[in-house]
Amino acid sequence: MVMVTVDQHYPLNDGAETINEIGSSIRRVMGGTRADVFEGAISAVMLYGGAAACYRTMLDALIPASALLTERLSGGDDPLDAFVKSSDAAVTGAESTKQMEAQAGRSTYVSAEALSSVPDPGAMAAAAWYRAAALALKHKFKPSPSGGGG
């Protein structure tokens, strides 16, 4: 297997285009009714980061997104539609971290009082990137009927 650097495949100097290309990569890899790559990435984060669901981390955004994506793909949804719908689950999962006690990640260094009124920043960031990738793909492959792109 030949290893290459990320900047050989993604235009890292252009945030919007980088997200677009990441989304395109996800679309190519997802194919059919499987999202094994996403599930594998989540498992790796859990293994190496020592976190799990409800630990108030980015996993609280990614796990529900993965679950919904897998469910929608298995149900025969269009992969792009499934991706966009799963991004809603990512945002909802990130927002749910407000009620969670920090058990891993940087939030463990912050007082519980300070955390009780805000969602986990890492979860919100993961949800935002995931949502941006989904919407970039939607814009690229399913522009709005008015021609404005959505």
N, C-alpha and C positions, 0 to 999 in steps of 0.2 A: 504494500500500500504506500502510495506517495503522499507525503504530507505537504500541504501548501499553507501559506498564510492567508488570513482573512482578507487582507487588503488586496490580494490578487483577484478576488472575486466580487468584492463589494466596494463601491465608491465612498470610502469613509469620509471624504471631504464634503460630501453632500448628504445631509441627514435624511431628507425626503427620499432621495434616490436609494440610499442604503436600506431604508425601511422597505421600499418597493422591491428591491432585489432580495431581501430576506424573505419577504412575503412570497415572491416568485419561487424561491428555493423551497419554502414550506409547501407550496402548491404542487411542485414537481414531486417532492418526496411523499406527500400524503397519498396521492392517488388511490383509487378504489375506495374501500371502506376501512382503511387502517390508519392509525395515527401512532404507530409503534415508536417512531423516532421521538415524538413529543413525550410519550410516556417514559421512554428510556432516559431522556434528558432530566425529567422530574426525578426519576429514581436515582440518577447520579447526583443531583443536587442534595437529595435526602441522605444519600450515603456519605458523601464527602462533607456536607455541611452540618450533619447531625440534627437536622430539623425534620419535622413531619407536619401533617395537617394540624391546624389549630395552634401552632406555635407562634403565630403572629409574625410571619415571614412572607416572602414572595410566593412561597408554595401555596399560601391560602388564596392566591389569585390563580395560580397555574393549575392546581389540582382540579378545581371545579371546571375550569376551561377545558382541560383535557378530557374530563369525564363527559361533559356535554358534547364535545367534538366527536368523541368515540361513539357516543349514543346516536348522534345525528347522522354520522357517516354509516353506521350499522343499519340505521333506519332507511337508508337510501337517499338522504338529502344530497343536493348538489354540494360538492366540497367547499366551494367558495361561500355559499350560504351558511353551511355548517360552521365555517371558520368565523364568519361575522357574528353569528348567534353565540358561539362560544366565547367571543370577546365580551359579550354582555355578562356572561358568567364570571369572567375574570374580574371585571369591574365590581360586580356584586360581592364576589369573594374577598376582594381587597377591602371593600368598605366594611365588611363584616368583622374585620380585625379590630375595630374599635372596642368590641366587647371581649377581646381575648387578652390573656396575660402573656407577656413576652417570655418565651421559653428558649429562644435561640436568636441569633443575629444581634444587630446593633441595638435594637430596642431594649435588650436586657440591661443596657447601661443607663437607661432613662427611668425615672421614677414612675410607678404605676399611676400616680395622680396625673402626671403630665400626659401619659399615654391614653387615659380614659376618654379624652374628647376628640382624638384624631385616629384615623386609620394608620396602619403601619406604612411608613414611607417606601420601604422596599416592595411591599405588595402593591402599593399604588403605582410605583414606577413600572413594575412588571406588567400590570394591567394596562397602563398607558401605552407601553411599547407594543404589547400584544394587540391592543385595539387599533393602534396606528397602522400596524402591519396588515391587519384585516381590512381596514378601510382603504388603505393604499391599493391593495389587490382588488377590492370591490370597484374602486374608481378606475383602475386600469382595465379590468376585464368586463365590467358592467356599468358603463357610464350612464348617467341619467338620460331619459328620453329627450329632454330639452337640449341636450348637447353640452350642458354646462358642466357635466362630470360629477354632479352629486352634491 
